[in-house]
Amino acid sequence: MVDKFAEQELICGVAPLTAKDLMRACDAREFGLHSASEVDPSAFILGQDRALEAVDFGSRIAHSGFNLFVMSPPGTGAKDVIRRRLASKAARETPPADWVYVNNFDAPNRPIALKLPPGRSIVLRDSMNGLIDDLSASLPAVFESEDYRNRRQNIDEEFQTRQEQALKELDNKSMARKAAILRTPMGWVVTPLKESKVIKPDEFERLSPEEQKLAKETIADIQDELEQLLGAVPKFEKERRESIRKLDEETAMLAIGQSLEEITKRFSDLPEVLAYIDSVRTALIKHTAIFMSPQTEGITGLAEPSSDGRFEPFTVNVIVTHADGDRAAPLVHEDHPTLQNLIGRIEHIAHQGALITNFTLIQSGALHRANGGYLLLDARQVFSEPFAWAALKRALRTQSIRIKGPAEYLGFASTVSLEPASIPLDIKVVIFGERLHYYLLLALDPEMRDLFKVVADFEEVIDRTPENECGFAELLRAICEREKLHPLDRSAIGRMIEHASRQAQDAGKLSLEIEPITDRLREADFLAREEGRSTIVRSDIVSAIDAETRRTDRVRDYVQESILREIALIETEGSEVGQINALSVSQIGDFRFGRPTRITARVGVGAGKVVDIEREVELGGPIHSKGVLILSGYLSTRYALGLPTSLAATLVFEQSYGAVEGDSASCAELFALLSAISEVPLRQDLAVTGSVNQRGTVQAIGGVNEKVEGFFDTCARRGLSGRQGVLIPKSNVQHLMLREDVIEACTSDQFAVYPISTVDDGIALMTGRTAGDRQPDGKFATGTLNRLVEDKLAAFAQTRRNFGQSNMDNHST
């Protein structure tokens, strides 16, 4: 086996990579780890100095608009990190004020917002509830007292006496004029008298005309005076009611004043609360009747939802409060940021076939609860909720919280409802999102730059230095401590570090995606417990990683099966002209895997155009098309420099039925073209990945680990021949973190990974023929592949010239 690979080295000077190049192993024995009891929780924060500096700055600066947008890829644990740091900072800050809504007795549809020191909103609410309880007992007792009844009776008797005295005086006056005032079922009437007796109608007719005229004049005069007297009765009644009202107010004022005196003293330092208490005193005095008998409607002008809503106008709706024992600023994480969950809502309930509300049904939102502190939101969730982003921006821009429903944002509101007073907003908002979210907002929303001036960009990977490896080891130990998992031994720590490099797709980096790392540790802990071990060892980590792959690799197995059954045509032995195995990466969810794909090339005489069939049928993406165009530039500047390019070539991904994108196959495509032009066969036991530039330099590509493993799996299932391998760009060697089975096969010379820097390196390996350099005479050396290519292109040019001359001769004839 060694001789085979040595033969390849002699031809192209490229040696296969050794085991240490295929994966950067980790020797955890060199770590100076502390015991698990000494693990500092801050170990969760690794390699994020730039982002944490931004978070600290944004959380300290008090100017408006300096809110935070955290650019955090999924799985980095940025939310937990920031939540802990902000919680620590909030714990050292003073709790903000309480806020309550109370009834506006002058305009019931516009509730008043009151600001109180922390914890005192509960005192006010309980004080008002206690006031109502006291008055419910004391006021009825006062109004049922003997003193009140006597004074009320005196008022009634006084007005009754005044009415009777006036009526008696008029009756005496009428008697003197021989007339009487009688009360009948039809009302008051005046009738003439004769000898102190009422004159009957027939007797009245027998009177002389003079007597009748005098009686009628007397009756008319007395009737006028009677009407004036009866007209004064409503005035007397109004005066009586006014006197009773003053008596009621005087009586109620005494009881209410005594009950409110203690509350007034309790809030004497809060002028706004004292003003509210004065309005309560006025309303209570004015509506003492609600304490006398039960009723279901209050005095707010809006229907009350409860069975007895008499006292709801005097209650206090606590929107947000901070208990006396709370000595920290609020830290709120709203995981469902709908419009109403952000800015609050006004609830309605069904009552007698209608939806009704009042100020007691105003509910707080996340902005209320976080006011004076910190609010954490997820960008994707905020953007997915209608009006939530607009409402958040409005609140931050105006620095106030105004409760509005969706109908008001749409302009559809036409019914009279509550308009609660806005509440001043002093808050620091932290939004977590991906980089795409931030840059899209920055481009599409002009207000984004003004409202979120601080950006914290969390790293996805860090350099794999000895210091960071030790820090990562401490991170693993800290995760186990937090999750209450078994501790890891040093071999398990080393395997997790290797896995983190594999996840970073770079042997020189470590992935900082904490969630997948934590999941692997949980699975390894489960396996260790099932085996009865108190420590997680390397084999547990390996089994957990393999099991996770096994759960998601159904499609990869299906692809490999289709190759083995020769449904997808892939050769792993022999050689073919114009045919090569390229490598691609597919991703299904979070699982990525590599697979070989056949590329073929055909050439002939033409106008120098390389036809990309994928592009022609609109399956090739722009980057892939760019790679093919680069091939045309390489051919035209590398070969037959003094001749016009007279090549017609086609390139195609065989059995490709989906979109093709990327330039990682451009190197393989070029090899296929060179093989087709020179008619030198390419080895089918080798696969190629890498992009190429116009100078023939092989450039790095992505997914190199999956691509190497994809071709290895195909070869391994068919049986390794000892000659199979993969050509990768030399610049990708630093990214290799291959599976152990691939490394074992390479160590035993059953498989090889070749690093190539130029097209000449690769074509020599693929053909077993030296590529060749230009000699002093300007030509490639005889027998080299480049000479064969150039000779063929020159022959194409001559053929095209001869064909053109022949056409001209025929035309002249």
SULCORDA-V443253 format. One record per residue. RES is the residue in three letters. D_LAST is the distance of its C-alpha to the last C-alpha in Angstrom with 1 decimal. Layout:
res=RES d_last=D_LAST
res=RES d_last=D_LAST
This chain:
res=MET d_last=65.8
res=VAL d_last=66.3
res=ASP d_last=64.0
res=LYS d_last=61.1
res=PHE d_last=61.4
res=ALA d_last=62.0
res=GLU d_last=58.7
res=GLN d_last=56.9
res=GLU d_last=58.7
res=LEU d_last=57.6
res=ILE d_last=54.0
res=CYS d_last=53.9
res=GLY d_last=57.3
res=VAL d_last=58.2
res=ALA d_last=61.6
res=PRO d_last=62.6
res=LEU d_last=65.2
res=THR d_last=68.8
res=ALA d_last=71.3
res=LYS d_last=72.6
res=ASP d_last=69.1
res=LEU d_last=68.5
res=MET d_last=71.6
res=ARG d_last=74.0
res=ALA d_last=77.3
res=CYS d_last=80.5
res=ASP d_last=83.8
res=ALA d_last=86.3
res=ARG d_last=89.2
res=GLU d_last=88.5
res=PHE d_last=89.3
res=GLY d_last=92.6
res=LEU d_last=93.1
res=HIS d_last=96.3
res=SER d_last=98.2
res=ALA d_last=97.3
res=SER d_last=100.4
res=GLU d_last=99.1
res=VAL d_last=95.7
res=ASP d_last=95.3
res=PRO d_last=93.7
res=SER d_last=91.6
res=ALA d_last=89.7
res=PHE d_last=87.6
res=ILE d_last=86.1
res=LEU d_last=83.7
res=GLY d_last=81.0
res=GLN d_last=81.2
res=ASP d_last=82.7
res=ARG d_last=80.2
res=ALA d_last=80.7
res=LEU d_last=84.4
res=GLU d_last=84.8
res=ALA d_last=83.0
res=VAL d_last=85.3
res=ASP d_last=88.4
res=PHE d_last=87.3
res=GLY d_last=86.3
res=SER d_last=89.6
res=ARG d_last=91.7
res=ILE d_last=90.3
res=ALA d_last=92.0
res=HIS d_last=89.8
res=SER d_last=88.1
res=GLY d_last=84.5
res=PHE d_last=84.8
res=ASN d_last=84.3
res=LEU d_last=82.4
res=PHE d_last=79.1
res=VAL d_last=79.0
res=MET d_last=75.5
res=SER d_last=76.2
res=PRO d_last=73.8
res=PRO d_last=75.5
res=GLY d_last=77.9
res=THR d_last=78.8
res=GLY d_last=82.4
res=ALA d_last=82.2
res=LYS d_last=84.3
res=ASP d_last=87.2
res=VAL d_last=87.0
res=ILE d_last=87.1
res=ARG d_last=89.7
res=ARG d_last=92.1
res=ARG d_last=91.6
res=LEU d_last=92.2
res=ALA d_last=95.1
res=SER d_last=96.7
res=LYS d_last=96.2
res=ALA d_last=97.4
res=ALA d_last=100.5
res=ARG d_last=101.5
res=GLU d_last=101.1
res=THR d_last=103.5
res=PRO d_last=103.1
res=PRO d_last=102.0
res=ALA d_last=104.0
res=ASP d_last=104.7
res=TRP d_last=103.5
res=VAL d_last=105.2
res=TYR d_last=104.8
res=VAL d_last=107.9
res=ASN d_last=108.7
res=ASN d_last=108.3
res=PHE d_last=111.4
res=ASP d_last=110.4
res=ALA d_last=106.8
res=PRO d_last=106.6
res=ASN d_last=102.8
res=ARG d_last=102.3
res=PRO d_last=103.8
res=ILE d_last=104.8
res=ALA d_last=103.5
res=LEU d_last=106.2
res=LYS d_last=105.7
res=LEU d_last=108.3
res=PRO d_last=108.8
res=PRO d_last=107.7
res=GLY d_last=109.7
res=ARG d_last=111.8
res=SER d_last=109.8
res=ILE d_last=111.5
res=VAL d_last=114.8
res=LEU d_last=114.1
res=ARG d_last=113.0
res=ASP d_last=116.0
res=SER d_last=118.3
res=MET d_last=117.1
res=ASN d_last=117.4
res=GLY d_last=120.9
res=LEU d_last=121.7
res=ILE d_last=120.8
res=ASP d_last=122.8
res=ASP d_last=125.8
res=LEU d_last=125.6
res=SER d_last=125.2
res=ALA d_last=128.7
res=SER d_last=130.4
res=LEU d_last=129.4
res=PRO d_last=130.7
res=ALA d_last=133.9
res=VAL d_last=134.4
res=PHE d_last=133.9
res=GLU d_last=136.3
res=SER d_last=138.9
res=GLU d_last=142.3
res=ASP d_last=142.0
res=TYR d_last=138.7
res=ARG d_last=140.1
res=ASN d_last=143.2
res=ARG d_last=141.2
res=ARG d_last=138.9
res=GLN d_last=142.0
res=ASN d_last=143.5
res=ILE d_last=140.5
res=ASP d_last=140.5
res=GLU d_last=144.2
res=GLU d_last=144.0
res=PHE d_last=141.5
res=GLN d_last=143.3
res=THR d_last=146.6
res=ARG d_last=145.0
res=GLN d_last=143.7
res=GLU d_last=147.0
res=GLN d_last=149.0
res=ALA d_last=147.0
res=LEU d_last=147.3
res=LYS d_last=151.1
res=GLU d_last=151.6
res=LEU d_last=149.8
res=ASP d_last=151.8
res=ASN d_last=155.1
res=LYS d_last=154.0
res=SER d_last=153.2
res=MET d_last=156.5
res=ALA d_last=158.4
res=ARG d_last=156.6
res=LYS d_last=157.5
res=ALA d_last=154.1
res=ALA d_last=152.7
res=ILE d_last=149.2
res=LEU d_last=148.4
res=ARG d_last=145.5
res=THR d_last=144.2
res=PRO d_last=141.3
res=MET d_last=139.4
res=GLY d_last=140.1
res=TRP d_last=142.8
res=VAL d_last=144.9
res=VAL d_last=147.8
res=THR d_last=150.7
res=PRO d_last=154.0
res=LEU d_last=157.4
res=LYS d_last=160.8
res=GLU d_last=163.7
res=SER d_last=161.2
res=LYS d_last=159.8
res=VAL d_last=156.3
res=ILE d_last=156.6
res=LYS d_last=155.1
res=PRO d_last=152.9
res=ASP d_last=155.6
res=GLU d_last=158.2
res=PHE d_last=155.8
res=GLU d_last=155.5
res=ARG d_last=159.4
res=LEU d_last=159.4
res=SER d_last=160.0
res=PRO d_last=157.1
res=GLU d_last=158.1
res=GLU d_last=158.3
res=GLN d_last=154.9
res=LYS d_last=153.3
res=LEU d_last=154.9
res=ALA d_last=153.7
res=LYS d_last=150.2
res=GLU d_last=150.1
res=THR d_last=151.4
res=ILE d_last=148.9
res=ALA d_last=146.0
res=ASP d_last=147.1
res=ILE d_last=147.5
res=GLN d_last=144.2
res=ASP d_last=142.5
res=GLU d_last=144.2
res=LEU d_last=143.3
res=GLU d_last=139.6
res=GLN d_last=139.7
res=LEU d_last=141.3
res=LEU d_last=138.8
res=GLY d_last=135.9
res=ALA d_last=137.1
res=VAL d_last=136.9
res=PRO d_last=133.2
res=LYS d_last=133.8
res=PHE d_last=136.7
res=GLU d_last=134.4
res=LYS d_last=131.6
res=GLU d_last=134.2
res=ARG d_last=135.4
res=ARG d_last=131.9
res=GLU d_last=131.2
res=SER d_last=134.4
res=ILE d_last=133.5
res=ARG d_last=130.0
res=LYS d_last=131.6
res=LEU d_last=134.0
res=ASP d_last=131.2
res=GLU d_last=129.2
res=GLU d_last=132.2
res=THR d_last=133.0
res=ALA d_last=129.4
res=MET d_last=128.9
res=LEU d_last=131.8
res=ALA d_last=130.3
res=ILE d_last=126.7
res=GLY d_last=127.6
res=GLN d_last=129.4
res=SER d_last=126.5
res=LEU d_last=123.9
res=GLU d_last=126.0
res=GLU d_last=125.1
res=ILE d_last=121.4
res=THR d_last=121.5
res=LYS d_last=123.1
res=ARG d_last=120.6
res=PHE d_last=117.7
res=SER d_last=119.4
res=ASP d_last=116.8
res=LEU d_last=113.9
res=PRO d_last=114.1
res=GLU d_last=111.3
res=VAL d_last=113.1
res=LEU d_last=116.4
res=ALA d_last=114.8
res=TYR d_last=113.6
res=ILE d_last=117.1
res=ASP d_last=118.5
res=SER d_last=116.2
res=VAL d_last=117.3
res=ARG d_last=120.9
res=THR d_last=120.4
res=ALA d_last=118.5
res=LEU d_last=121.1
res=ILE d_last=124.0
res=LYS d_last=122.2
res=HIS d_last=121.4
res=THR d_last=124.5
res=ALA d_last=124.6
res=ILE d_last=121.7
res=PHE d_last=124.2
res=MET d_last=126.8
res=SER d_last=125.0
res=PRO d_last=121.8
res=GLN d_last=118.7
res=THR d_last=115.0
res=GLU d_last=113.6
res=GLY d_last=113.7
res=ILE d_last=113.8
res=THR d_last=110.3
res=GLY d_last=109.1
res=LEU d_last=106.6
res=ALA d_last=107.6
res=GLU d_last=108.7
res=PRO d_last=107.2
res=SER d_last=110.2
res=SER d_last=113.1
res=ASP d_last=115.3
res=GLY d_last=113.3
res=ARG d_last=116.3
res=PHE d_last=116.0
res=GLU d_last=112.3
res=PRO d_last=112.1
res=PHE d_last=114.4
res=THR d_last=112.5
res=VAL d_last=110.0
res=ASN d_last=106.5
res=VAL d_last=105.7
res=ILE d_last=101.9
res=VAL d_last=101.8
res=THR d_last=104.7
res=HIS d_last=105.3
res=ALA d_last=108.4
res=ASP d_last=111.1
res=GLY d_last=110.2
res=ASP d_last=106.5
res=ARG d_last=105.9
res=ALA d_last=102.1
res=ALA d_last=99.3
res=PRO d_last=97.5
res=LEU d_last=94.3
res=VAL d_last=92.6
res=HIS d_last=89.5
res=GLU d_last=88.4
res=ASP d_last=86.2
res=HIS d_last=85.7
res=PRO d_last=85.0
res=THR d_last=84.9
res=LEU d_last=85.7
res=GLN d_last=89.3
res=ASN d_last=89.8
res=LEU d_last=88.7
res=ILE d_last=90.6
res=GLY d_last=93.3
res=ARG d_last=93.9
res=ILE d_last=96.4
res=GLU d_last=97.4
res=HIS d_last=98.5
res=ILE d_last=100.7
res=ALA d_last=101.4
res=HIS d_last=104.7
res=GLN d_last=105.8
res=GLY d_last=102.3
res=ALA d_last=100.9
res=LEU d_last=99.3
res=ILE d_last=101.6
res=THR d_last=101.8
res=ASN d_last=103.9
res=PHE d_last=103.9
res=THR d_last=105.2
res=LEU d_last=101.9
res=ILE d_last=99.8
res=GLN d_last=98.2
res=SER d_last=96.9
res=GLY d_last=93.4
res=ALA d_last=92.0
res=LEU d_last=91.9
res=HIS d_last=95.7
res=ARG d_last=96.5
res=ALA d_last=94.5
res=ASN d_last=95.6
res=GLY d_last=96.9
res=GLY d_last=95.0
res=TYR d_last=91.7
res=LEU d_last=89.4
res=LEU d_last=86.7
res=LEU d_last=83.8
res=ASP d_last=80.7
res=ALA d_last=77.6
res=ARG d_last=75.9
res=GLN d_last=79.0
res=VAL d_last=79.6
res=PHE d_last=76.1
res=SER d_last=76.3
res=GLU d_last=79.5
res=PRO d_last=79.2
res=PHE d_last=80.6
res=ALA d_last=82.0
res=TRP d_last=79.7
res=ALA d_last=80.3
res=ALA d_last=84.1
res=LEU d_last=84.1
res=LYS d_last=82.3
res=ARG d_last=84.7
res=ALA d_last=87.7
res=LEU d_last=86.5
res=ARG d_last=85.5
res=THR d_last=88.8
res=GLN d_last=90.8
res=SER d_last=92.7
res=ILE d_last=92.7
res=ARG d_last=92.7
res=ILE d_last=92.8
res=LYS d_last=90.3
res=GLY d_last=89.1
res=PRO d_last=85.5
res=ALA d_last=86.3
res=GLU d_last=87.0
res=TYR d_last=83.8
res=LEU d_last=82.0
res=GLY d_last=84.1
res=PHE d_last=85.6
res=ALA d_last=89.2
res=SER d_last=91.5
res=THR d_last=94.8
res=VAL d_last=97.6
res=SER d_last=97.8
res=LEU d_last=99.0
res=GLU d_last=97.6
res=PRO d_last=99.0
res=ALA d_last=99.3
res=SER d_last=96.6
res=ILE d_last=97.5
res=PRO d_last=96.5
res=LEU d_last=94.0
res=ASP d_last=94.1
res=ILE d_last=91.9
res=LYS d_last=89.3
res=VAL d_last=86.5
res=VAL d_last=84.4
res=ILE d_last=81.2
res=PHE d_last=79.5
res=GLY d_last=75.8
res=GLU d_last=72.6
res=ARG d_last=70.4
res=LEU d_last=68.0
res=HIS d_last=70.8
res=TYR d_last=71.9
res=TYR d_last=68.5
res=LEU d_last=67.6
res=LEU d_last=71.0
res=LEU d_last=70.5
res=ALA d_last=67.2
res=LEU d_last=68.2
res=ASP d_last=72.0
res=PRO d_last=73.1
res=GLU d_last=76.7
res=MET d_last=75.9
res=ARG d_last=76.0
res=ASP d_last=79.3
res=LEU d_last=81.1
res=PHE d_last=80.0
res=LYS d_last=80.0
res=VAL d_last=80.6
res=VAL d_last=78.1
res=ALA d_last=79.1
res=ASP d_last=76.1
res=PHE d_last=77.2
res=GLU d_last=75.4
res=GLU d_last=73.9
res=VAL d_last=74.0
res=ILE d_last=75.9
res=ASP d_last=75.4
res=ARG d_last=76.8
res=THR d_last=79.2
res=PRO d_last=82.5
res=GLU d_last=84.4
res=ASN d_last=82.3
res=GLU d_last=82.6
res=CYS d_last=86.4
res=GLY d_last=86.2
res=PHE d_last=84.1
res=ALA d_last=86.7
res=GLU d_last=89.4
res=LEU d_last=87.4
res=LEU d_last=87.3
res=ARG d_last=91.0
res=ALA d_last=91.6
res=ILE d_last=89.6
res=CYS d_last=91.7
res=GLU d_last=94.8
res=ARG d_last=93.8
res=GLU d_last=92.7
res=LYS d_last=95.7
res=LEU d_last=93.5
res=HIS d_last=94.6
res=PRO d_last=93.9
res=LEU d_last=90.9
res=ASP d_last=91.4
res=ARG d_last=89.3
res=SER d_last=86.8
res=ALA d_last=86.2
res=ILE d_last=85.8
res=GLY d_last=83.2
res=ARG d_last=81.2
res=MET d_last=81.2
res=ILE d_last=79.9
res=GLU d_last=77.1
res=HIS d_last=76.4
res=ALA d_last=76.4
res=SER d_last=73.7
res=ARG d_last=71.6
res=GLN d_last=72.0
res=ALA d_last=70.9
res=GLN d_last=67.8
res=ASP d_last=68.7
res=ALA d_last=71.0
res=GLY d_last=72.1
res=LYS d_last=73.1
res=LEU d_last=75.7
res=SER d_last=75.3
res=LEU d_last=77.9
res=GLU d_last=77.4
res=ILE d_last=81.1
res=GLU d_last=81.0
res=PRO d_last=78.9
res=ILE d_last=80.9
res=THR d_last=84.1
res=ASP d_last=83.0
res=ARG d_last=82.3
res=LEU d_last=85.7
res=ARG d_last=87.3
res=GLU d_last=85.6
res=ALA d_last=86.6
res=ASP d_last=90.2
res=PHE d_last=90.2
res=LEU d_last=89.1
res=ALA d_last=91.7
res=ARG d_last=94.5
res=GLU d_last=93.6
res=GLU d_last=93.9
res=GLY d_last=97.2
res=ARG d_last=96.2
res=SER d_last=97.5
res=THR d_last=94.5
res=ILE d_last=90.8
res=VAL d_last=89.1
res=ARG d_last=85.5
res=SER d_last=85.0
res=ASP d_last=86.0
res=ILE d_last=83.3
res=VAL d_last=80.7
res=SER d_last=81.8
res=ALA d_last=81.7
res=ILE d_last=78.1
res=ASP d_last=77.0
res=ALA d_last=78.7
res=GLU d_last=77.1
res=THR d_last=73.7
res=ARG d_last=74.5
res=ARG d_last=75.4
res=THR d_last=72.0
res=ASP d_last=69.5
res=ARG d_last=68.9
res=VAL d_last=65.3
res=ARG d_last=64.6
res=ASP d_last=66.1
res=TYR d_last=64.0
res=VAL d_last=60.8
res=GLN d_last=61.9
res=GLU d_last=62.8
res=SER d_last=59.4
res=ILE d_last=57.9
res=LEU d_last=60.4
res=ARG d_last=59.7
res=GLU d_last=56.0
res=ILE d_last=55.4
res=ALA d_last=53.9
res=LEU d_last=51.8
res=ILE d_last=52.9
res=GLU d_last=52.8
res=THR d_last=55.5
res=GLU d_last=54.7
res=GLY d_last=51.8
res=SER d_last=48.5
res=GLU d_last=45.1
res=VAL d_last=41.7
res=GLY d_last=40.9
res=GLN d_last=44.2
res=ILE d_last=47.3
res=ASN d_last=50.7
res=ALA d_last=51.1
res=LEU d_last=54.4
res=SER d_last=55.5
res=VAL d_last=58.8
res=SER d_last=60.0
res=GLN d_last=63.1
res=ILE d_last=65.4
res=GLY d_last=68.2
res=ASP d_last=69.7
res=PHE d_last=68.4
res=ARG d_last=65.3
res=PHE d_last=63.7
res=GLY d_last=60.6
res=ARG d_last=58.1
res=PRO d_last=55.1
res=THR d_last=51.7
res=ARG d_last=48.6
res=ILE d_last=45.4
res=THR d_last=42.1
res=ALA d_last=38.8
res=ARG d_last=35.3
res=VAL d_last=32.3
res=GLY d_last=28.6
res=VAL d_last=25.5
res=GLY d_last=25.3
res=ALA d_last=25.8
res=GLY d_last=29.2
res=LYS d_last=31.3
res=VAL d_last=34.4
res=VAL d_last=35.2
res=ASP d_last=39.0
res=ILE d_last=39.4
res=GLU d_last=43.0
res=ARG d_last=41.9
res=GLU d_last=39.2
res=VAL d_last=41.9
res=GLU d_last=44.4
res=LEU d_last=46.7
res=GLY d_last=46.2
res=GLY d_last=48.4
res=PRO d_last=47.4
res=ILE d_last=49.0
res=HIS d_last=47.1
res=SER d_last=43.8
res=LYS d_last=44.7
res=GLY d_last=45.2
res=VAL d_last=41.7
res=LEU d_last=40.1
res=ILE d_last=42.2
res=LEU d_last=40.5
res=SER d_last=37.1
res=GLY d_last=38.6
res=TYR d_last=40.2
res=LEU d_last=37.1
res=SER d_last=35.0
res=THR d_last=37.7
res=ARG d_last=39.0
res=TYR d_last=35.9
res=ALA d_last=32.7
res=LEU d_last=33.8
res=GLY d_last=31.0
res=LEU d_last=28.2
res=PRO d_last=27.1
res=THR d_last=28.8
res=SER d_last=26.4
res=LEU d_last=29.0
res=ALA d_last=29.4
res=ALA d_last=33.0
res=THR d_last=35.6
res=LEU d_last=39.3
res=VAL d_last=42.0
res=PHE d_last=45.7
res=GLU d_last=46.2
res=GLN d_last=48.8
res=SER d_last=49.3
res=TYR d_last=50.2
res=GLY d_last=51.7
res=ALA d_last=51.0
res=VAL d_last=49.9
res=GLU d_last=51.1
res=GLY d_last=51.7
res=ASP d_last=49.8
res=SER d_last=52.0
res=ALA d_last=49.3
res=SER d_last=46.6
res=CYS d_last=47.6
res=ALA d_last=47.3
res=GLU d_last=43.9
res=LEU d_last=42.7
res=PHE d_last=44.1
res=ALA d_last=42.3
res=LEU d_last=38.9
res=LEU d_last=39.6
res=SER d_last=40.5
res=ALA d_last=37.4
res=ILE d_last=35.2
res=SER d_last=37.1
res=GLU d_last=37.9
res=VAL d_last=41.5
res=PRO d_last=44.0
res=LEU d_last=46.5
res=ARG d_last=50.2
res=GLN d_last=51.4
res=ASP d_last=55.0
res=LEU d_last=54.4
res=ALA d_last=53.8
res=VAL d_last=52.6
res=THR d_last=53.6
res=GLY d_last=52.9
res=SER d_last=50.6
res=VAL d_last=48.3
res=ASN d_last=47.3
res=GLN d_last=44.2
res=ARG d_last=46.0
res=GLY d_last=46.6
res=THR d_last=50.3
res=VAL d_last=51.8
res=GLN d_last=53.9
res=ALA d_last=57.0
res=ILE d_last=57.0
res=GLY d_last=59.7
res=GLY d_last=61.5
res=VAL d_last=61.2
res=ASN d_last=64.4
res=GLU d_last=63.4
res=LYS d_last=59.9
res=VAL d_last=61.3
res=GLU d_last=64.0
res=GLY d_last=61.5
res=PHE d_last=59.5
res=PHE d_last=62.8
res=ASP d_last=64.2
res=THR d_last=61.2
res=CYS d_last=61.5
res=ALA d_last=65.3
res=ARG d_last=65.3
res=ARG d_last=63.0
res=GLY d_last=64.9
res=LEU d_last=64.4
res=SER d_last=62.6
res=GLY d_last=63.5
res=ARG d_last=59.9
res=GLN d_last=59.2
res=GLY d_last=59.2
res=VAL d_last=57.7
res=LEU d_last=55.8
res=ILE d_last=57.0
res=PRO d_last=56.6
res=LYS d_last=59.1
res=SER d_last=60.2
res=ASN d_last=61.3
res=VAL d_last=63.8
res=GLN d_last=66.5
res=HIS d_last=66.1
res=LEU d_last=66.8
res=MET d_last=69.9
res=LEU d_last=68.9
res=ARG d_last=71.1
res=GLU d_last=73.6
res=ASP d_last=72.0
res=VAL d_last=68.7
res=ILE d_last=70.6
res=GLU d_last=72.5
res=ALA d_last=69.3
res=CYS d_last=67.8
res=THR d_last=71.1
res=SER d_last=71.1
res=ASP d_last=67.5
res=GLN d_last=66.3
res=PHE d_last=64.0
res=ALA d_last=62.6
res=VAL d_last=61.5
res=TYR d_last=59.1
res=PRO d_last=58.9
res=ILE d_last=55.5
res=SER d_last=54.7
res=THR d_last=50.9
res=VAL d_last=47.8
res=ASP d_last=48.0
res=ASP d_last=51.5
res=GLY d_last=50.6
res=ILE d_last=47.4
res=ALA d_last=49.4
res=LEU d_last=52.1
res=MET d_last=49.7
res=THR d_last=47.7
res=GLY d_last=50.3
res=ARG d_last=47.8
res=THR d_last=48.2
res=ALA d_last=46.0
res=GLY d_last=45.7
res=ASP d_last=45.7
res=ARG d_last=43.4
res=GLN d_last=44.3
res=PRO d_last=44.7
res=ASP d_last=41.2
res=GLY d_last=39.9
res=LYS d_last=39.0
res=PHE d_last=41.0
res=ALA d_last=43.1
res=THR d_last=41.5
res=GLY d_last=42.4
res=THR d_last=43.4
res=LEU d_last=42.1
res=ASN d_last=40.6
res=ARG d_last=38.6
res=LEU d_last=37.2
res=VAL d_last=36.2
res=GLU d_last=34.6
res=ASP d_last=32.7
res=LYS d_last=31.4
res=LEU d_last=30.3
res=ALA d_last=28.6
res=ALA d_last=26.8
res=PHE d_last=25.8
res=ALA d_last=24.5
res=GLN d_last=22.5
res=THR d_last=21.1
res=ARG d_last=20.1
res=ARG d_last=18.5
res=ASN d_last=16.5
res=PHE d_last=15.5
res=GLY d_last=14.5
res=GLN d_last=12.4
res=SER d_last=10.7
res=ASN d_last=10.0
res=MET d_last=8.7
res=ASP d_last=6.3
res=ASN d_last=5.1
res=HIS d_last=5.4
res=SER d_last=3.8
res=THR d_last=0.0
